Amino acid sequence: MRFFRFVRGWQTPSQSIGYLINILVVAIIALVVMAAMVTVVVGGYIYMTAMGNADRVRQAKIWIGAALLGIFLALAAYTILNFINPSLVTF
C-alpha cells in the first residue's frame, strides 16, 4: 500500500478504487494508441522496404489496417466511456 500514497489524489479507501479505475482506463487506452502508432510505423517500414514484392506490400497493408482499427477502437472506447460516465476518463 505504500505505492498508492504517491498516486495523485489518493484519499480514502472509498474514493481510491474509483480513482484507480480511472487511472487504469486512461492508461490502457493511451498504451493501446501508442502501440498502434508503433505498428503503423512498422507497417510503413515494411511497405518502404518491400521493393515491389507483392506479398510484403500486402503484409504492410494488413499491419497498417490493423493499427488504424486499433486506434479507432481505442477512441471509440474512450468516447463510449465518456458518454456513459465522464468521470471515468478525466483526471
C-alpha positions in Angstrom: 0.0 0.0 0.0 3.0 2.3 0.2 3.0 2.7 -3.6 -0.5 4.2 -3.6 0.4 7.1 -1.4 2.3 8.5 -4.4 -0.7 8.4 -6.7 -2.1 11.9 -7.1 -5.5 12.3 -5.3 -5.3 9.2 -3.2 -7.8 9.9 -0.5 -9.7 7.3 1.4 -10.4 3.7 0.5 -14.0 4.5 -0.7 -12.6 7.1 -3.1 -9.4 5.3 -4.1 -11.0 2.5 -6.1 -12.8 4.8 -8.4 -9.7 6.9 -8.9 -7.6 3.8 -9.5 -10.0 2.5 -12.1 -9.9 6.0 -13.8 -6.1 5.8 -14.0 -6.2 2.3 -15.4 -8.7 3.1 -18.1 -6.9 6.1 -19.3 -3.5 4.4 -19.2 -4.7 1.3 -21.1 -6.3 3.5 -23.8 -3.1 5.5 -24.1 -1.0 2.4 -24.3 -3.2 0.9 -27.0 -3.0 4.1 -29.1 0.8 4.2 -28.6 1.2 0.6 -29.6 -1.0 1.2 -32.7 1.2 4.1 -33.7 4.3 2.0 -33.5 2.5 -0.6 -35.5 1.8 2.0 -38.2 5.5 2.8 -38.3 6.4 -0.8 -38.6 3.9 -1.3 -41.4 5.3 1.8 -43.2 8.8 0.4 -42.9 7.7 -3.0 -44.3 5.9 -1.1 -47.2 9.0 1.0 -47.9 11.4 -1.9 -47.9 9.0 -4.2 -50.0 10.8 -3.2 -53.3 7.8 -4.3 -55.3 7.3 -7.6 -53.6 3.5 -8.1 -53.7 3.5 -10.3 -50.5 5.4 -7.7 -48.5 3.2 -4.9 -49.7 0.1 -6.9 -48.7 1.6 -7.7 -45.3 2.4 -4.0 -44.8 -1.2 -3.0 -45.7 -2.5 -5.6 -43.2 -0.3 -4.1 -40.4 -1.3 -0.6 -41.1 -5.0 -1.5 -41.4 -4.9 -3.4 -38.1 -3.2 -0.4 -36.4 -5.8 2.0 -37.7 -8.5 -0.3 -36.5 -6.9 -0.4 -33.0 -6.7 3.4 -32.9 -10.4 3.6 -33.9 -11.4 1.1 -31.3 -9.5 2.8 -28.5 -11.0 6.2 -29.4 -14.5 4.6 -29.6 -13.9 3.1 -26.1 -12.9 6.5 -24.8 -16.0 8.1 -26.4 -18.4 5.5 -25.0 -16.9 5.7 -21.5 -17.0 9.5 -21.7 -20.7 9.3 -22.7 -21.6 6.8 -20.0 -19.7 8.4 -17.2 -17.3 11.3 -17.9 -15.5 10.9 -14.5 -14.1 7.5 -15.8 -11.9 9.2 -18.3 -11.0 12.6 -16.8 -8.4 13.3 -14.2 
